[in-house]
Amino acid sequence: MTEPTDPRLHIIETYFECCGFDHTFLQGGTSVYLWNLSRAFAARGHRVSIVTPAHGRLDDLRERYEVEDLPYDDVHTVPVVLDPDVWRGFPAEVSLELRTTAHRIRLDGVDLYFLADDFLNRLPDTFYPPYSAKGRDLVFFKPLVFQVDSVRFLRTWFGGEKALVHAHEPYYHYLLPAALRDDPSKLVVSTVQSNMPITKKVYGPKVRRLFEALGVDVPLPATDTSTSIGTSSSTSTGPATPETLPAAMRQYQQLTHLHYDYPPGHVAVYELTAEHADLIDFLSEGQLDFYASFRDTPFEQLFARLPIAGVVRRNAHKMFVGGCAISDTWLARDPADVDRAAVLGGLGLDPALPTFFHNARYAVHHKGQVELLRAVDRVLSAGLAANFVVRCISADGIDDPFFHEVSRRHAGRLHLEWERVDEGRVFAYAAAADFCLFPSKFEMDTFLIAQGEAMAAGAVPIATDQRGTAHFRHADGPDTTTGFAVNRSFAEDDELLTAALAARIREAVALWAGDPGRYRELSRRAAAVARAFTWERCADLHLAAFTRLWRGEPAELPVERALRHGWPDLLPGGSLTADAAVDHGDLAAYERRAPLDDDAARRFFAAAWRRADFATCERVVARRPGAVPEADVTCLRTRCALLPDGRLGYRLAHADRVELVLPAPCDARGRARPEVRPLYRSAPGAFEGPAPDRPGGRLLLTLASGRVTWDEVRHG
């Protein structure tokens, strides 16, 4: 018998928090995502199960829902090997003796399974253990216990039933894909829910012991020592490896929030999930692209030399975009029903003025909120007539006095709040606003529902040109843009971002006052783009990939994705384009397609110069002497030099910022924070600063395009 054209799938969603069906249980956005997606699957006629901890809230659930206590009673031990460098004073291994029970609620066509035991019932108010528990309190391993409990439950309760297990966030399920790998009845899809560092690692002996306890026979990823940051500067001309990169470049990664170094013996959680999952799911095409290459970031060069880059390439065919969406309840609301005068007047603001809205959790490094408040302070202090409604959500309030100083200084123009409020009030703020501000940093956003919500209410976005949020089209060209973009930021205290925000805010006010027709077009376009992100669309994207997997169809790497990331070896013969080879500075790949003549050499040089890829520039000049104009070669060779007064000088017309990064001694765990010295702009395209007083320095360039890259310190 052949399988139906559209098979009825059994989809099992599993995550540490799947309580989006009840706002009183809600902790994070992933929970809302899971509930909406599960309901959408169920509405299509698929069988949907959710497996999650009860978090000690079974009694609360019984008050609201019909809870069925299942005949599941699992007495077992979770052995946890402890890293002695972290868990000082603890034994080498602890055995957590547990009795896990299961309980079910059936709601909106979805079966919700809640696992409960002495460990999963801890932290009933916050669910998640605080990071401060690491090395101090075994409650830190609550998510790890859930991984073990969920694997055991899936194996037992669903047995040999064919099912697709959809797990979320590698850090919260890194045991699961390997544990189910040899079960022919279970397919596993791993969703990268947030942009945690792709090199995030856990203690290898701990993973090995848990695999033994679960009967999992897979080799652990290699526990390389090549990311140890050291303090020496290498001049090796051998194969490209992490240790051949200067220490300053390696140490700087700790300031980027993109990568951290670990001692030997640790294994990457993304490798554990990517190698053993059947598919890897992302929330947006831009997020997938970012996680595949980290292009134009300070981490790009190091990433390319790390083993994890090989993991990405080996599993590139598994990656797909399942998407994300804006809630149905939000989209059902009508901005025209909001009384702008009442909303803004109720906040003490002037409804006649253009209004800007920001809504995010209080996370200054992630959300760019320090730079945002500085920009607001700057434009209002200069006399700009505008309102700002700024929500930085925090249960503990805002601990930075600067935020409160700015709020007091601009009373009647700035409303600052941090309390959690109901969706109706947030919608009223968004609908009463003319613009929304989302200057997120470090590429931590993966979809950014809050920006989509504000746009759906008609607010024109001013937002970072992140890859993960490119789908909102605020960085498009004039014919399709929905608003205004500022460059990405990978600096903790970023004056470039502050200045760009202030400029865009002024530009937005000028547009609102001087060209209302153009403003209305952007508002209409923003709403239309955002309102296309529905859970029905998200379900379609997931089900297309899930159905292919269910039928056993092999996953394939799209040619255009391989071209974007410079993976010519993964392409079928003849697929490589000349433009892609030039874009990546890949001379060898280009020459497999066509001879490198003088015209091609000039194209390569110009493209590499724009990227500040000076190594490729030098290779082009060496390969085709005379092809590149001598003036350009002179600029290449003299861009960095000692000035007559002994100071360091640097010239690059398309650089917005140049910083000297100097390595520092490492601590006991092999980490160090380098010293960062800005060079000061002395003229357009020219920068000066003190020459390095110790070896090993490297220059960090922020280009006008937003690209961040590295250059040598050259003295002549």
C-alpha positions in Angstrom: 0.0 0.0 0.0 1.4 3.4 -0.9 1.4 6.2 1.6 -1.1 9.0 1.0 0.0 12.1 -0.9 -0.4 14.2 2.3 0.4 11.8 5.2 -1.0 12.5 8.7 2.1 13.1 10.7 2.7 12.6 14.4 4.7 15.7 15.5 6.1 15.7 19.0 7.2 19.1 20.1 9.7 19.1 23.0 11.3 21.9 24.9 12.1 22.9 28.5 9.2 25.4 28.5 6.1 24.8 26.4 3.5 26.8 28.4 2.4 29.3 25.9 -1.2 28.0 26.2 -1.5 29.9 29.6 -0.1 33.4 30.1 0.3 32.7 33.9 2.9 30.1 33.1 4.7 32.0 30.4 8.4 32.7 30.7 9.7 33.3 27.2 8.9 33.8 23.5 9.8 30.2 22.5 6.9 29.0 24.6 4.5 31.2 22.6 6.0 30.1 19.3 5.6 26.4 20.3 2.0 26.7 21.2 0.9 28.7 18.1 2.8 26.3 15.8 1.4 23.2 17.6 -2.1 24.5 17.2 -1.5 25.3 13.5 -0.3 21.7 12.9 -3.3 20.3 14.7 -5.7 22.4 12.7 -4.2 20.8 9.6 -5.3 17.4 10.9 -1.9 16.2 12.2 -1.5 14.5 15.5 0.5 16.8 17.8 2.1 16.1 21.2 4.1 18.4 23.4 6.5 17.1 26.0 7.7 19.5 28.7 8.4 19.7 32.5 5.5 20.4 34.9 7.9 22.8 36.8 6.1 22.1 40.1 2.9 23.6 38.8 0.7 20.6 38.5 -1.7 21.8 41.2 -2.1 25.1 39.4 -2.8 23.3 36.2 -5.5 21.1 37.9 -7.3 24.3 38.9 -7.6 25.4 35.3 -7.6 22.2 33.2 -8.5 18.6 33.3 -5.2 16.9 34.1 -5.0 13.2 33.4 -2.4 11.3 35.5 -0.9 8.7 33.2 0.3 5.2 34.0 3.9 6.2 33.7 6.3 5.7 36.7 9.9 5.8 35.8 12.4 5.2 38.7 15.9 5.9 37.4 19.2 7.6 38.1 20.7 10.5 36.2 24.5 10.4 36.6 26.2 13.8 36.3 30.0 14.0 36.0 31.1 17.4 37.3 33.9 19.6 35.9 36.3 19.9 38.9 37.4 23.3 37.8 33.8 24.6 38.1 32.2 22.4 40.8 34.9 22.8 43.5 34.1 20.9 46.7 31.7 18.6 44.9 32.3 14.9 44.2 33.5 13.9 40.7 30.1 12.4 39.9 26.7 12.8 41.5 23.8 10.4 41.0 20.3 12.0 40.9 17.8 9.4 42.1 14.5 10.2 40.5 10.9 9.0 40.1 9.4 10.6 37.1 5.7 10.7 36.4 3.7 11.9 33.4 0.5 13.9 33.2 -1.6 15.0 30.2 -3.8 17.8 29.2 -5.8 17.8 25.9 -6.3 21.3 24.6 -7.2 22.6 21.1 -6.4 19.3 19.5 -3.0 19.1 21.1 -1.8 16.5 23.7 0.4 18.2 26.3 2.5 15.8 28.4 4.0 17.2 31.6 6.9 15.3 33.3 7.3 15.7 37.0 9.9 14.6 39.6 11.9 16.0 42.5 14.2 17.8 40.1 11.8 19.0 37.4 9.5 20.4 40.1 12.1 22.9 41.4 12.0 26.6 40.5 8.2 26.8 40.0 8.2 30.5 39.6 11.2 31.1 37.2 11.5 27.6 35.7 15.0 28.3 34.5 18.0 27.9 36.9 20.0 31.2 37.3 23.5 31.1 35.8 24.8 32.0 39.3 23.8 28.4 40.3 26.7 27.0 38.1 29.3 25.5 40.4 27.2 26.1 43.5 23.8 24.4 43.3 22.9 21.2 41.4 19.6 22.8 40.4 21.8 24.2 37.5 21.3 20.7 35.9 17.5 20.9 35.8 17.5 21.3 32.0 19.9 18.4 31.7 17.6 16.2 33.8 14.7 17.1 31.5 16.8 16.0 28.5 17.3 12.6 30.1 13.7 12.3 31.3 12.3 13.3 27.9 14.5 10.8 26.0 13.3 8.0 28.4 9.6 9.2 28.1 9.8 9.3 24.3 11.3 5.9 24.1 8.8 4.4 26.5 5.5 6.1 26.0 5.6 6.4 22.2 7.7 3.2 21.7 7.8 2.1 18.1 5.3 4.7 16.9 6.5 6.6 13.9 6.9 10.2 15.0 8.8 13.4 14.1 10.4 14.9 17.2 10.8 18.6 16.9 13.2 19.8 19.6 14.1 23.4 20.3 17.4 25.2 21.1 20.5 23.0 20.9 21.6 23.8 24.5 18.3 22.3 25.8 18.3 19.1 23.7 21.9 18.2 22.8 21.5 14.6 24.0 18.3 13.9 22.2 19.3 13.6 18.5 22.1 11.1 19.2 19.8 9.2 21.7 17.1 8.7 19.0 19.5 8.3 16.1 19.3 4.6 15.9 15.5 4.4 16.4 14.0 3.9 12.9 10.6 5.1 14.1 11.8 8.5 15.2 12.8 11.4 13.0 14.5 14.4 14.8 14.4 18.1 13.7 16.5 20.5 15.7 15.5 24.2 15.8 18.1 26.9 16.4 15.8 29.1 18.4 18.3 31.8 19.4 21.7 32.8 18.2 23.6 31.3 21.1 27.3 31.2 20.3 27.7 28.4 17.8 30.8 27.2 19.7 29.0 27.0 23.0 30.4 23.9 24.8 29.6 21.6 27.7 31.9 19.3 29.7 32.7 16.2 27.6 33.0 13.6 30.3 29.5 14.6 31.5 28.1 14.0 28.0 29.9 10.7 27.7 28.6 9.4 31.0 25.0 10.4 30.1 25.3 8.7 26.7 26.5 5.5 28.5 23.5 5.7 30.9 21.1 6.1 27.9 22.7 3.3 25.9 23.9 5.7 23.2 26.9 4.5 21.2 28.2 7.5 19.3 31.6 9.1 19.4 31.8 12.5 21.0 33.0 15.5 18.9 36.8 16.0 19.1 37.7 18.1 22.1 40.1 20.4 20.3 42.5 22.7 22.2 43.0 25.0 19.2 40.8 27.7 20.6 42.9 28.4 23.6 43.5 32.0 23.2 47.1 32.4 24.5 49.1 35.6 24.4 51.6 34.9 21.6 51.3 36.3 18.1 51.8 33.7 15.4 53.5 34.4 12.1 53.0 30.9 10.8 52.7 30.5 7.1 51.4 26.9 7.3 47.9 25.7 7.1 45.1 28.0 8.3 44.3 27.0 11.9 42.9 28.9 14.8 46.3 29.1 16.5 47.7 30.9 13.4 45.4 33.8 14.1 46.9 36.6 16.3 46.0 36.4 20.0 44.5 39.8 19.9 41.9 38.6 17.3 41.1 35.5 19.3 40.8 37.3 22.6 38.6 40.0 21.2 35.8 37.4 20.5 34.8 37.5 24.1 33.7 41.1 23.5 31.5 40.2 20.5 29.1 37.8 22.3 29.6 35.5 19.3 32.3 33.1 20.7 33.9 32.1 24.0 36.9 29.9 24.6 36.7 26.7 26.7 39.3 24.6 28.4 40.2 21.2 26.8 37.7 18.4 27.3 34.6 20.4 26.3 32.3 19.5 23.3 30.2 21.8 21.1 26.4 21.4 21.6 25.6 22.5 18.1 27.9 19.7 16.7 26.1 17.2 18.9 22.7 18.3 17.5 23.7 19.0 13.9 25.5 15.8 13.2 22.8 13.5 14.6 19.5 15.4 13.7 17.7 14.7 10.5 17.0 18.4 9.8 18.1 21.7 11.3 15.4 24.4 11.5 15.9 28.2 11.6 13.4 31.0 12.2 14.5 33.1 9.2 16.6 32.9 6.1 18.9 35.6 7.5 19.4 33.7 10.7 20.4 30.6 8.8 22.8 32.6 6.7 24.3 34.3 9.7 24.8 31.0 11.6 26.3 29.4 8.5 29.2 31.9 8.0 29.2 34.8 10.4 30.1 36.9 7.4 31.1 40.6 8.0 31.5 40.0 11.8 34.7 40.1 13.9 34.2 36.3 14.3 34.2 35.5 10.6 37.9 34.7 10.2 38.2 32.7 13.3 35.0 30.8 12.6 36.3 29.7 9.2 39.3 28.0 10.9 37.4 26.2 13.7 36.1 22.6 13.5 32.5 23.9 13.9 32.8 25.4 10.4 33.3 21.9 9.0 30.2 20.8 11.0 28.2 23.5 9.3 29.4 22.5 5.8 28.8 18.8 6.4 25.3 19.4 7.5 24.4 22.3 5.2 21.9 20.2 3.3 19.9 19.6 6.5 19.2 23.3 7.1 15.9 24.8 6.3 13.8 27.8 7.3 10.6 26.9 9.2 10.0 30.5 10.0 8.2 32.3 12.8 5.1 34.5 13.0 3.1 37.2 14.7 0.2 36.0 17.0 -3.3 35.7 15.6 -4.7 37.8 18.4 -2.3 40.7 17.5 -3.1 40.5 13.8 -6.9 40.4 14.6 -6.7 43.8 16.2 -7.4 47.0 14.2 -5.0 49.9 14.6 -7.9 52.2 13.6 -9.7 51.3 16.9 -6.9 52.9 19.0 -7.5 56.4 20.2 -4.1 58.0 19.6 -4.9 61.1 21.6 -6.1 59.2 24.6 -3.1 56.8 24.6 -0.4 59.4 24.2 -2.1 62.0 26.3 -2.5 59.4 29.0 1.3 59.1 29.1 1.8 62.8 29.3 2.9 63.1 25.7 1.7 65.4 22.9 -0.4 63.5 20.3 0.4 66.1 17.7 4.0 65.1 17.6 5.6 62.2 15.7 6.0 59.3 18.1 8.7 56.6 18.3 8.1 53.2 20.1 10.6 50.6 21.5 9.4 47.4 23.1 11.9 44.7 24.3 13.1 43.0 27.4 15.7 45.0 29.3 18.9 43.6 27.7 21.3 46.5 27.0 23.9 44.5 25.1 21.4 42.6 23.1 18.8 45.3 22.3 21.1 48.3 21.9 19.2 50.2 24.6 22.1 52.3 26.0 22.7 53.6 22.5 19.0 54.1 22.0 18.6 56.2 25.1 21.7 58.2 24.2 20.3 58.9 20.8 17.0 60.0 22.3 18.7 62.2 24.8 20.8 63.7 22.0 17.9 64.6 19.6 15.6 65.9 22.3 18.4 68.0 23.9 18.9 69.5 20.5 15.3 70.6 20.4 13.7 67.9 18.2 9.9 67.9 18.6 9.0 64.2 19.0 7.6 61.7 21.5 9.3 58.5 22.6 7.6 55.5 24.3 10.4 53.2 25.5 9.5 49.8 27.1 12.5 47.9 28.6 10.7 45.0 30.3 12.2 43.8 33.5 10.7 42.3 36.6 13.4 44.0 38.7 13.2 47.4 37.1 16.0 49.2 35.3 19.2 49.4 37.3 21.0 51.9 35.1 20.6 55.4 36.5 21.3 56.9 33.1 17.9 55.6 31.8 16.1 57.4 34.7 18.2 60.6 34.2 17.2 60.8 30.6 13.5 60.1 31.4 13.5 62.9 34.0 15.3 65.3 31.7 12.8 64.9 29.0 9.5 64.6 30.9 6.6 65.2 28.5 8.6 63.9 25.6 9.8 60.5 26.8 7.8 57.8 28.6 9.9 55.0 30.1 8.4 51.8 31.5 9.5 48.3 32.4 6.4 46.5 33.7 4.8 43.6 32.0 1.4 44.6 30.7 -1.3 42.9 28.7 -1.2 42.7 24.9 -4.0 45.2 24.4 -1.9 48.0 26.1 1.2 47.1 24.0 -0.9 47.1 20.9 -2.3 50.6 21.7 1.3 51.9 22.1 2.3 50.4 18.8 -0.8 51.7 17.0 -0.4 55.2 18.5 3.3 55.3 17.3 4.5 56.5 13.9 7.9 54.8 14.0 9.4 51.9 15.9 13.0 51.6 17.1 14.9 48.3 17.2 18.6 48.9 17.3 19.6 45.3 18.4 23.3 44.4 18.6 25.6 41.4 18.2 23.1 39.7 15.8 21.3 38.1 18.7 17.9 38.4 17.1 16.6 35.6 15.0 13.1 36.9 14.0 12.2 39.7 16.4 8.5 39.3 16.8 8.2 42.7 18.6 9.4 44.6 15.5 6.9 42.7 13.4 4.1 43.5 15.8 4.9 47.2 15.7 5.1 47.2 11.9 1.8 45.3 11.7 0.2 48.2 13.6 1.6 50.6 11.0 4.8 51.8 12.7 7.6 52.5 10.3 10.8 50.7 11.5 14.2 52.2 12.3 16.2 49.1 13.0 19.6 47.4 12.7 20.5 45.9 9.4 20.8 42.4 11.0 20.8 39.3 8.8 18.2 37.7 11.1 15.7 40.5 10.6 16.2 41.2 6.9 12.8 39.7 6.2 11.2 42.9 7.6 12.8 44.8 4.6 13.8 48.0 6.5 17.2 47.8 4.8 15.8 47.3 1.3 16.3 49.8 -1.6 13.9 52.7 -1.9 11.4 50.9 -4.1 10.7 48.1 -1.5 12.0 49.4 1.8 9.6 49.5 4.8 11.7 52.1 6.8 15.2 53.0 7.8 18.3 50.9 8.7 21.3 51.5 10.8 24.4 49.3 10.5 24.9 46.2 12.6 26.9 46.7 15.8 29.4 44.4 17.5 30.7 46.9 20.1 29.4 47.1 23.7 29.6 50.9 23.8 29.0 52.0 20.2 29.1 55.7 19.4 28.7 54.8 15.7 25.3 53.2 16.5 24.3 56.2 18.7 25.1 58.7 16.0 23.4 56.6 13.3 20.2 56.3 15.4 20.1 60.0 16.0 20.5 60.7 12.3 17.7 58.3 11.4 15.4 59.7 14.0 15.9 63.2 12.6 15.4 61.9 9.0 12.2 60.2 10.1 10.8 63.3 11.7 11.6 65.3 8.6 9.9 62.7 6.4 6.8 62.6 8.7 6.5 66.4 8.6 7.6 67.2 5.1 6.5 64.2 2.9 3.3 62.7 4.5 2.5 60.8 1.4 5.9 59.0 1.4 5.4 58.3 5.1 2.0 56.8 4.6 3.4 54.6 1.8 6.2 53.3 4.2 3.6 52.7 6.9 1.3 50.7 4.5 4.3 48.7 3.2 5.5 47.9 6.7 2.1 46.7 7.8 1.7 44.5 4.7 5.2 42.9 5.1 4.7 42.2 8.8 1.1 40.8 8.4 2.3 38.2 5.9 4.1 36.4 8.8 1.2 34.2 10.0 1.2 30.9 11.8 -0.5 29.4 8.8 2.5 30.4 6.7 4.9 29.1 9.3 3.0 25.7 9.4 3.3 25.5 5.6 7.0 25.9 5.7 7.5 23.4 8.4 5.1 20.8 7.0 6.8 21.0 3.6 10.1 20.0 5.1 8.6 17.6 7.6 6.6 15.7 4.9 9.7 15.3 2.7 11.5 13.8 5.7 8.6 11.6 6.7 8.6 10.2 3.1 12.3 9.5 3.2 13.2 12.1 0.6 16.8 13.2 0.9 17.5 16.8 1.9 19.3 18.8 -0.6 21.5 21.9 -0.4 20.0 24.8 -2.5 22.5 26.0 -5.1 22.0 29.6 -4.2 22.8 29.0 -0.5 26.1 27.3 -1.4 26.9 30.2 -3.7 26.2 32.7 -0.9 28.5 31.0 1.5 31.4 30.2 -0.8 31.0 26.4 -0.8 31.9 25.6 -4.4 33.0 22.0 -3.4 29.4 21.3 -2.3 28.0 22.4 -5.7 27.2 20.2 -8.7 29.6 20.7 -11.6 29.1 24.0 -13.5 27.0 25.6 -10.8 29.6 28.1 -9.6 29.2 31.6 -11.0 32.0 34.1 -11.6 30.2 36.7 -9.4 30.1 34.3 -6.5 33.8 33.6 -6.8 34.7 37.3 -6.9 32.3 38.0 -4.0 34.2 35.6 -1.8 37.7 36.4 -3.1 38.1 32.8 -4.1 40.7 32.9 -6.9 41.1 29.2 -7.1 37.4 28.6 -7.6 37.2 31.3 -10.2 40.1 29.8 -12.2 38.3 26.5 -12.3 35.7 28.3 -14.3 37.7 30.8 -16.3 41.2 32.3 -16.7 42.2 35.1 -14.4 42.8 37.9 -17.0 43.5 41.5 -16.3 39.8 42.5 -16.3 39.0 39.7 -13.8 42.0 40.7 -11.7 40.7 44.3 -11.4 37.3 43.0 -10.5 38.7 40.8 -7.8 40.9 43.6 -6.4 38.0 46.1 -6.3 35.6 43.7 -4.6 38.3 42.6 -2.1 39.2 46.3 -1.4 35.6 47.1 -0.6 35.5 44.2 1.9 38.9 45.3 3.3 40.2 41.8 2.3 43.7 42.9 1.7 45.2 39.4 1.6 43.2 38.8 -1.6 44.2 42.2 -2.9 47.9 41.2 -2.5 47.3 37.8 -4.1 45.7 39.5 -7.1 48.6 41.9 -7.5 51.1 39.1 -7.3 49.2 36.9 -9.8 48.6 39.7 -12.4 51.3 42.3 -12.1 50.4 45.5 -13.8 46.6 44.7 -14.0 45.7 46.8 -11.0 46.4 50.6 -11.3 49.6 51.6 -9.5 47.7 54.2 -7.5 45.5 51.5 -6.0 48.5 49.3 -5.2 50.1 52.2 -3.5 47.0 52.7 -1.3 47.1 49.0 -0.5 50.8 49.1 0.6 50.7 52.4 2.5 47.4 52.1 4.3 49.1 51.6 7.7 52.3 53.2 8.6 54.2 55.0 11.4 53.9 58.8 11.1 56.9 61.1 11.4 56.0 61.8 15.0 56.0 58.1 15.9 52.2 57.8 16.0 50.4 55.1 14.1 48.5 56.2 11.0 45.8 54.4 9.0 44.1 55.4 5.8 41.0 53.8 4.3 38.3 55.9 2.8 35.5 53.6 3.5 36.4 52.9 7.2 34.1 54.4 9.8 36.1 53.3 12.8 39.6 51.8 13.4 40.7 50.3 16.7 43.9 48.9 17.9 43.4 45.6 19.8 46.3 44.4 22.0 46.4 41.0 23.7 46.5 40.5 27.4 47.7 37.7 29.7 45.3 34.8 30.2 43.5 33.9 33.4 43.6 30.4 35.0 40.9 29.2 32.5 42.7 30.4 29.5 40.6 33.5 28.9 41.7 37.1 28.6 40.1 40.5 27.7 42.3 42.4 25.3 42.9 46.1 25.5 41.1 48.1 22.8 42.4 51.5 21.9 40.5 53.6 19.4 42.4 55.5 16.7 41.0 59.0 16.2 39.8 60.4 12.9 42.2 63.1 11.8 40.7 63.7 8.4 38.1 61.9 6.1 39.3 58.4 5.8 42.4 59.0 8.0 42.9 57.8 11.5 45.8 58.3 14.1 46.7 57.0 17.5 49.6 56.0 19.7 51.7 53.2 18.2 51.4 49.8 20.0 53.7 49.5 23.0 53.9 45.7 22.9 53.8 43.1 20.1 50.8 41.2 18.9 48.5 44.1 18.1 45.8 43.9 15.4 43.5 46.5 13.8 39.8 46.1 14.0 38.0 47.9 11.1 34.4 48.9 11.0 33.5 49.8 7.4 30.8 52.2 6.2 28.9 49.2 4.9 28.7 47.8 8.5 31.2 45.1 7.8 33.7 44.5 10.7 37.0 42.9 9.8 40.7 42.7 10.8 43.9 44.1 9.4 47.6 43.9 10.3 49.5 46.6 12.2 52.2 47.5 9.6 55.0 49.9 10.3 56.2 50.6 6.8 
